Amino acid sequence: MFLPVRPNVQVVFYNSTACQEQGLEPPRTWEAFLETARRFHEAEGRGRVLLKGQEAYLA
């Protein structure tokens, strides 16, 4: 039996309706993820994307 010593699973949740309203496809890369955050910020004037690591960051 194998158990990972340091599991590192990253999960991204997104609101498909909000993406469709902005004409965006679900991001498949980190670059696309950050671009999606920029587009939401430009369109709405506020951050909608949260990256969680050592510190929270609102894009």
C-alpha positions as CSV (number, residue, x, y, z in Angstrom):
1,M,0.0,0.0,0.0
2,F,1.3,3.4,-0.9
3,L,0.4,6.6,0.9
4,P,1.9,9.9,-0.3
5,V,4.1,11.6,2.2
6,R,3.0,15.1,1.2
7,P,-0.2,15.1,-0.8
8,N,-0.7,18.3,-2.9
9,V,-4.0,18.3,-4.5
10,Q,-5.1,21.6,-6.0
11,V,-8.8,22.1,-6.9
12,V,-10.4,24.9,-8.8
13,F,-14.1,25.7,-8.5
14,Y,-15.7,28.1,-10.8
15,N,-19.1,29.6,-11.5
16,S,-20.0,28.4,-15.0
17,T,-22.9,30.9,-15.2
18,A,-20.7,33.9,-14.3
19,C,-18.1,32.7,-16.9
20,Q,-20.7,32.4,-19.6
21,E,-22.1,35.9,-18.8
22,Q,-18.6,37.3,-19.3
23,G,-18.0,35.2,-22.4
24,L,-15.2,33.2,-20.7
25,E,-14.3,29.6,-21.0
26,P,-13.4,27.7,-17.9
27,P,-9.6,28.3,-17.3
28,R,-7.4,25.2,-17.9
29,T,-4.0,26.8,-17.1
30,W,-2.8,29.1,-14.3
31,E,-2.3,31.8,-16.9
32,A,-5.9,31.5,-18.1
33,F,-7.0,31.4,-14.4
34,L,-5.3,34.8,-13.8
35,E,-6.6,36.2,-17.0
36,T,-10.2,35.2,-15.9
37,A,-9.6,37.0,-12.7
38,R,-8.5,40.1,-14.5
39,R,-11.5,40.0,-16.8
40,F,-13.9,39.8,-13.9
41,H,-12.1,42.6,-12.1
42,E,-12.2,44.8,-15.3
43,A,-15.9,44.1,-15.9
44,E,-17.2,44.4,-12.4
45,G,-14.6,46.5,-10.6
46,R,-14.1,44.0,-7.8
47,G,-12.2,40.8,-7.2
48,R,-14.0,37.5,-7.6
49,V,-11.1,35.1,-7.6
50,L,-9.4,33.8,-4.4
51,L,-6.1,32.0,-4.3
52,K,-5.4,30.2,-1.1
53,G,-1.9,29.3,0.0
54,Q,0.2,30.7,2.7
55,E,-1.8,33.9,2.5
56,A,-5.1,34.7,0.8
57,Y,-4.9,36.9,-2.3
58,L,-7.8,38.5,-4.0
59,A,-7.2,39.0,-7.7
